[in-house]
């Protein structure tokens, strides 16, 4: 693998490629070109070739990419060919949903522990996991080699949970709480803020007042 600093944008596109390649493999497609990938994923084929070229020469001119081989290589790049254990704090509705969804993720990346501060939730079951108390987080993270933490608690508690994850030794955090976390520079944090994404979509909605719209093939002025 080339020793280059890879941009976050490239890394975020790799799972998109992997997901589509997995779909192709299920349909028993053997090879795929960057043009085909670009068309299906609405991406520039040159960008796809450039992204993959950062990590190696995986394609063959005039043939394209071997689907199974490229899946194997991207999984290796993303470290999905090794076990990655995940811990989740917040056994509410979102936490339940993520644990249930994790059944469909690759076996090598899975939620292996769930924690909550509420006594009425501790001891309950989510799939095959028993919700543990926050007092058990540090020892459990180290015992199970949990490398990624997921936070699904209300915003006021998120920073405290992040601090506990950091102290326990996780290397990355996926934060669903609508708050910016402060962590040491060596900890990678990704935010999954539904509210921000939803609100930003409103910007792209057409304005109703003073906006000309085409209805039934005719231009109608609503002003």
Residue, then its C-alpha position, 0 to 999 in steps of 0.5 A: x500500500x502506498x504511504x500517502x496521506x489519504x483524505x477523509x473523502x476518499x476513505x468515506x467513499x470506500x464503503x460505498x464502493x464496497x457495498x455496491x461490489x457486494x451487491x454485484x457479487x450476490x448477483x454473480x457479476x464477475x467484473x466491473x468497470x469504473x464506468x459502470x461503477x460511476x454510473x451506478x454510484x453517480x460518481x466520476x469514473x476517473x475519481x473512482x480510479x484515482x481513489x482505488x489507485x491510492x492503495x494499489x493497482x487493482x484493475x486491468x485495462x480493457x477488463x475492469x476490476x475483478x469484483x471478488x478481488x476488489x471486495x477483498x482488497x477494500x475490506x483489507x484497506x478498511x480493516x474489515x478482514x480483522x475483528x473490530x469490536x464496538x461498544x455502545x452506550x445508551x440502551x434507548x430506542x436508537x441503541x436498540x435499533x443499532x444493536x438489532x441492525x448490527x446483526x446484518x453487518x459483517x461478522x468481523x465488525x459487531x457490537x459486543x457490549x451495551x451500557x446504560x446508566x439507568x438501573x431499570x435498563x441494566x440487566x435487560x437483553x438486546x439481542x444476545x447482549x446484556x445491558x451493563x452498568x457504566x461502572x463496567x465500561x472501562x474493564x469491559x472495553x479492555x477485556x473485549x478489546x473494544x476499539x470503537x465506541x458508539x454514543x446514543x445518549x442525550x446531549x448533556x451526557x455525551x461528553x461524559x460518556x466520550x471521556x469514559x470511552x477515551x479513558x478506557x482506551x477506545x480509538x474512535x467514536x461514532x457520536x449520535x448526540x447533537x453535540x460537538x465532543x472534545x477528545x484528544x487528537x488521536x481519537x477519531x470522532x464521526x458525528x451522525x447528527x440526524x437533525x443537522x442533515x434534516x435541517x440542511x435538506x430544507x435549504x434545497x426545498x423550493x420556495x412556495x412564495x414567488x416561485x414559478x413552477x411547471x405544472x402539467x407542462x405549463x408555467x404557473x406563477x404563484x406570486 
